[in-house]
Amino acid sequence: MADTKPHVYLELRSDPVYLSGARQLIASVAQRLGFDEMACSQIALAVDEALCNIIRHGYDRATDRPIWLSVWPGRKDGQDPGMLVVIEDEARQIDPTIIRGRELDDVRPGGLGVHIIKEVMDEVEYEAREPAGMRLTLYKRLVQKDDSQDADQAGASPAGSADQGRVSNDG
């Protein structure tokens, strides 16, 4: 049976001062798990965007609210090499099916966090937590060297579309 407890667990406050530390932690763990520099940066960016969205939209910029960050090498069931990140909060709940990035042809600053998250991660799932808050589950597959051609082809295709709050870019 696989270990269901996270290998890395961090509780932080919703203060932007901690964002750089969270990015560095995620990028460092990704590197230790075997991701290349580009993938490490992408995973860290996705987590940063998610944390920013929680602070800005979920907590309305309050700096004293809890956010929990959990990391597993691969999936919780021990299958598939990669990195699983779960971010939880006590922010206001929203219907996961309405979470989507704005249209890319709507050129203006900001508002691309959800699009970036869905573009760089292989799987993205938003869900409401009980009794309050939201949970965001992110998964990035570790591409083995012999799978690099498949990854190049998958990377060239556009991200999948949301289905009940879940996105999969499995090529």
PETALIN-V705088 format. One record per backbone hydrogen bond with DSSP energy under -1.0 kcal/mol. NH is the residue of the N-H (numbers start at 1). CO is the residue of the C=O. Records with the same first field share a line. If there is no record, write none. Layout:
BEGIN
NH = CO  CO
END
This chain:
BEGIN
7 = 71
8 = 71
10 = 69
12 = 67
14 = 65
15 = 13
18 = 15
19 = 16
22 = 18
23 = 19
24 = 20
25 = 21
26 = 22
27 = 23
28 = 24
29 = 25
30 = 26
31 = 27
32 = 28
33 = 29
34 = 31
35 = 30
40 = 36
41 = 37
42 = 38
43 = 39
44 = 40
45 = 41
46 = 42
47 = 43
48 = 44
49 = 45
50 = 46
51 = 47
52 = 48
53 = 49
54 = 50
55 = 51
56 = 52
57 = 53
58 = 53
59 = 54
61 = 55
62 = 59
67 = 12
68 = 88
69 = 10
70 = 86
71 = 8
72 = 84
74 = 82
75 = 79
78 = 75
83 = 140
84 = 72
85 = 138
86 = 70
87 = 136
88 = 68
89 = 134
92 = 58
98 = 95
99 = 96
102 = 111
106 = 103
107 = 105
116 = 112
117 = 113
118 = 114
119 = 115
120 = 116
121 = 117
122 = 139
123 = 139
124 = 167
125 = 137
126 = 165
127 = 135
129 = 133
135 = 127
136 = 87
137 = 125
138 = 85
139 = 123
140 = 83
142 = 81
147 = 144
148 = 145
151 = 147
152 = 148
153 = 149
154 = 150
155 = 151
156 = 152
163 = 166
166 = 163
167 = 124
169 = 122
END
